[in-house]
Amino acid sequence: MKNEAKAPTITAVVPVRQGSRRLKNKNVAPFAGTNLLLYKLDQLKRVKSLQKIVVSSDSDLMLGFAKTAGVFTHKRAPEFCDEKTRTFGEVVRHICESITGDHVLWATCTAPLVFPAIYEKAIRRYFQALDEGYDSLMSVQVFRRYLWDMNGPVNYELGLKHVPSQELPPLYFVTDGILLAPREKMIEWSYFHGTNPCRFELEKRNCVDIDDGLDLSCARAWLDMDESVSQVDPFQLPNTPSDLNEEIPATQTASTGEFASA
């Protein structure tokens, strides 16, 4: 009887702490009829490619939410949460040393519009990327904007050489919504991705990352946004009265990211 190779395991880590400088109690802020932490845990529980979900926190309240949701917990010492005593890299290493699993999905609850279907797609791409020579995967948003530093324009020229923004070279904003790497590598790097990550591009809506109250308001507004909003020209009037009675397009459900009729 041949020995079958053991399938790699993936542990999702949801790091939360009780302090927040810009938005009080950010990680448990009200969202979608629940709170950000429980909403994220519900999303992750729907991702079939995951073998374990762990909430890492110094907060008994948040760890209590995790237990209620039926996921694993990791009680973090205050020194790994105060953003002063330990560096961020030390925090990443400590968490990864405290859990099990071959690979880690670092999944923040402040990215609530990364839906289960997106996680599944990212995980498939991650294993392909490892075979292609990448060392990790990170979610990014592609953008083309006119940038300046203290010395002037960074990525474009003034005057006759000015080009439309769509012709600028693409830049990538790391969203922190999805970060995937081998657990042992995260420990070695003291970081959640390596120097050669696969850039997994997300749509603008899925890139929202809640850092303050305005971000939270945007996420709430975009949660049940009809997909046609970004596809319909707001200045185009219906051609005929019958256009007003066309079937409403399918929309993406909030918790699963699957499509259903509105």
C-alpha positions as CSV (number, residue, x, y, z in Angstrom):
1,M,0.0,0.0,0.0
2,K,1.5,3.3,-1.1
3,N,1.9,6.1,1.4
4,E,-0.2,9.0,0.5
5,A,1.2,12.5,1.0
6,K,-0.4,14.4,3.8
7,A,-2.4,17.3,2.7
8,P,-1.1,20.6,4.0
9,T,-3.1,22.3,6.7
10,I,-4.0,26.0,6.8
11,T,-4.7,27.8,10.1
12,A,-6.5,31.2,9.9
13,V,-5.3,33.7,12.5
14,V,-7.5,36.6,13.5
15,P,-5.3,39.0,15.5
16,V,-7.3,41.4,17.7
17,R,-6.5,43.5,20.8
18,Q,-8.5,45.6,23.2
19,G,-6.8,48.9,22.5
20,S,-7.4,51.1,19.5
21,R,-6.0,54.6,19.0
22,R,-8.3,55.9,16.2
23,L,-11.5,54.0,16.7
24,K,-12.5,52.8,20.2
25,N,-13.3,49.1,20.4
26,K,-12.7,48.9,16.6
27,N,-12.4,45.1,16.4
28,V,-15.9,44.6,17.9
29,A,-17.6,47.6,16.3
30,P,-21.2,47.0,15.3
31,F,-21.4,45.6,11.8
32,A,-24.0,43.7,9.7
33,G,-26.2,42.9,12.7
34,T,-23.3,41.6,14.7
35,N,-19.7,42.9,15.2
36,L,-16.6,42.9,13.1
37,L,-14.9,40.0,14.9
38,L,-17.9,37.7,14.8
39,Y,-18.7,38.7,11.2
40,K,-15.2,37.7,10.2
41,L,-15.3,34.4,12.1
42,D,-18.6,33.6,10.3
43,Q,-16.9,34.3,7.0
44,L,-13.9,32.1,7.8
45,K,-16.0,29.2,9.0
46,R,-17.5,29.1,5.5
47,V,-14.0,28.6,3.9
48,K,-13.7,24.9,3.4
49,S,-10.0,25.0,2.7
50,L,-9.2,26.0,6.3
51,Q,-8.5,23.4,9.0
52,K,-8.4,25.7,12.0
53,I,-9.4,29.2,13.0
54,V,-7.6,30.9,15.9
55,V,-8.4,34.3,17.5
56,S,-5.2,35.7,19.2
57,S,-5.9,38.5,21.7
58,D,-5.3,39.9,25.1
59,S,-9.0,40.7,25.5
60,D,-11.1,38.3,27.5
61,L,-14.2,39.9,25.8
62,M,-12.9,39.1,22.3
63,L,-11.7,35.6,23.3
64,G,-15.1,35.0,24.7
65,F,-16.7,36.0,21.4
66,A,-14.3,33.5,19.7
67,K,-15.3,30.7,22.1
68,T,-19.0,31.5,21.4
69,A,-18.3,31.2,17.7
70,G,-16.7,27.8,18.3
71,V,-13.1,28.6,17.2
72,F,-9.7,28.2,18.9
73,T,-8.2,31.0,21.1
74,H,-4.7,32.2,21.9
75,K,-4.3,34.4,24.9
76,R,-1.7,37.0,24.2
77,A,0.4,38.6,26.9
78,P,-0.1,42.4,27.2
79,E,3.5,43.0,26.0
80,F,2.6,41.5,22.6
81,C,-0.4,43.9,22.3
82,D,0.6,47.3,23.6
83,E,2.6,48.2,20.4
84,K,5.4,49.5,22.5
85,T,7.1,46.7,24.4
86,R,7.5,44.4,21.4
87,T,7.9,45.1,17.7
88,F,5.3,44.1,15.2
89,G,7.7,41.4,13.8
90,E,8.0,39.9,17.3
91,V,4.3,39.8,17.6
92,V,3.9,37.9,14.3
93,R,6.6,35.5,15.3
94,H,5.1,34.9,18.8
95,I,1.6,34.2,17.4
96,C,2.9,31.8,14.7
97,E,5.1,30.0,17.3
98,S,2.0,29.6,19.5
99,I,-0.3,27.9,16.9
100,T,-0.1,24.8,14.7
101,G,-0.6,24.3,11.0
102,D,1.6,24.1,7.9
103,H,0.4,27.4,6.5
104,V,-1.1,30.6,8.0
105,L,-3.8,32.8,6.6
106,W,-3.5,36.1,8.5
107,A,-7.0,37.4,8.3
108,T,-7.9,40.8,10.0
109,C,-11.5,41.4,11.0
110,T,-11.0,45.1,9.9
111,A,-11.3,43.8,6.3
112,P,-14.9,42.7,6.4
113,L,-15.6,42.8,2.7
114,V,-13.2,39.9,1.9
115,F,-15.8,37.2,1.4
116,P,-15.4,33.5,1.7
117,A,-15.3,32.9,-2.1
118,I,-12.4,35.4,-2.3
119,Y,-10.5,33.5,0.4
120,E,-11.0,30.2,-1.4
121,K,-9.7,31.8,-4.7
122,A,-6.7,33.3,-2.9
123,I,-5.8,29.9,-1.3
124,R,-5.9,28.2,-4.7
125,R,-3.7,30.9,-6.1
126,Y,-1.3,30.7,-3.1
127,F,-0.4,27.1,-3.7
128,Q,0.0,27.7,-7.4
129,A,2.3,30.7,-6.6
130,L,4.5,28.5,-4.3
131,D,5.0,26.1,-7.2
132,E,5.9,29.1,-9.4
133,G,8.7,30.3,-7.0
134,Y,6.8,32.9,-4.9
135,D,7.3,32.6,-1.2
136,S,4.0,34.0,0.0
137,L,0.8,35.8,-1.1
138,M,-0.5,39.2,-0.2
139,S,-3.7,41.0,-1.2
140,V,-3.2,44.3,-3.0
141,Q,-5.2,47.0,-4.7
142,V,-3.8,48.3,-7.9
143,F,-3.9,52.1,-8.3
144,R,-2.7,54.8,-10.6
145,R,-2.4,58.2,-8.9
146,Y,-0.2,61.3,-9.3
147,L,2.2,61.0,-6.4
148,W,4.5,63.6,-4.9
149,D,7.2,63.5,-2.2
150,M,9.1,66.4,-0.6
151,N,11.1,66.8,-3.8
152,G,8.2,66.9,-6.3
153,P,6.4,64.4,-8.6
154,V,7.4,60.8,-8.0
155,N,5.8,58.9,-10.9
156,Y,4.9,61.5,-13.6
157,E,6.2,64.6,-15.3
158,L,4.8,68.1,-15.5
159,G,4.1,70.0,-18.7
160,L,3.9,68.5,-22.2
161,K,5.0,65.0,-20.9
162,H,2.0,64.8,-18.5
163,V,-0.1,61.6,-19.2
164,P,-3.6,60.5,-18.2
165,S,-3.7,58.6,-14.9
166,Q,-4.7,55.4,-16.6
167,E,-1.4,55.4,-18.4
168,L,0.7,55.7,-15.3
169,P,2.7,52.6,-14.3
170,P,0.6,50.5,-11.8
171,L,1.4,50.8,-8.1
172,Y,0.2,48.4,-5.4
173,F,-1.4,49.2,-2.1
174,V,-1.1,46.3,0.4
175,T,-4.6,45.8,1.8
176,D,-3.8,43.4,4.7
177,G,-7.0,41.6,3.9
178,I,-5.3,38.3,2.9
179,L,-1.8,37.3,3.9
180,L,-0.6,33.7,3.3
181,A,2.7,32.0,4.0
182,P,4.2,28.8,5.4
183,R,4.0,29.1,9.2
184,E,7.7,28.2,9.7
185,K,8.6,31.0,7.2
186,M,6.5,33.6,9.1
187,I,8.5,32.6,12.2
188,E,11.8,32.8,10.3
189,W,10.9,36.2,8.7
190,S,9.2,37.6,11.8
191,Y,6.7,38.9,9.3
192,F,3.5,37.7,7.5
193,H,4.9,37.7,4.0
194,G,8.3,37.3,2.4
195,T,10.4,39.3,-0.1
196,N,8.9,37.7,-3.1
197,P,5.1,37.6,-2.5
198,C,2.5,36.9,-5.2
199,R,0.3,40.0,-5.5
200,F,-3.3,38.9,-5.3
201,E,-5.3,41.8,-6.7
202,L,-8.7,42.6,-5.1
203,E,-11.5,44.9,-6.4
204,K,-11.7,48.3,-4.7
205,R,-14.8,47.3,-2.7
206,N,-13.0,44.3,-1.2
207,C,-10.0,46.3,-0.2
208,V,-11.7,48.4,2.5
209,D,-9.6,48.3,5.7
210,I,-11.2,49.9,8.8
211,D,-8.8,52.2,10.6
212,D,-11.2,55.0,11.6
213,G,-14.8,55.9,11.8
214,L,-15.0,57.0,8.1
215,D,-13.6,53.6,7.0
216,L,-16.3,51.9,9.1
217,S,-19.0,54.0,7.5
218,C,-17.7,53.1,4.0
219,A,-17.6,49.4,4.8
220,R,-21.2,49.5,6.1
221,A,-22.3,51.4,3.0
222,W,-20.5,49.1,0.6
223,L,-21.6,45.8,2.3
224,D,-24.9,45.4,0.5
225,M,-24.0,47.5,-2.5
226,D,-25.6,46.5,-5.7
227,E,-22.9,45.3,-8.1
228,S,-24.5,47.4,-10.9
229,V,-23.5,50.6,-9.2
230,S,-20.0,50.4,-10.7
231,Q,-21.3,49.3,-14.1
232,V,-24.2,51.7,-14.9
233,D,-23.5,55.1,-16.3
234,P,-25.3,57.5,-13.9
235,F,-25.8,60.0,-16.7
236,Q,-27.4,57.6,-19.1
237,L,-31.2,57.8,-19.2
238,P,-33.3,54.7,-20.0
239,N,-33.9,54.4,-23.8
240,T,-37.5,53.3,-23.3
241,P,-40.0,53.1,-20.5
242,S,-39.5,49.3,-20.5
243,D,-35.9,49.8,-19.4
244,L,-37.2,50.9,-16.0
245,N,-38.8,47.5,-15.5
246,E,-35.8,45.3,-16.4
247,E,-35.0,42.5,-14.0
248,I,-32.8,43.6,-11.1
249,P,-29.3,42.0,-11.5
250,A,-28.0,39.4,-9.1
251,T,-26.1,40.8,-6.1
252,Q,-23.5,39.4,-3.8
253,T,-24.7,38.3,-0.4
254,A,-23.0,39.9,2.6
255,S,-21.9,36.9,4.5
256,T,-21.0,34.4,1.8
257,G,-19.9,36.4,-1.2
258,E,-22.1,34.2,-3.3
259,F,-24.6,35.5,-5.8
260,A,-28.3,35.5,-5.3
261,S,-31.2,37.3,-6.8
262,A,-32.1,40.5,-5.0
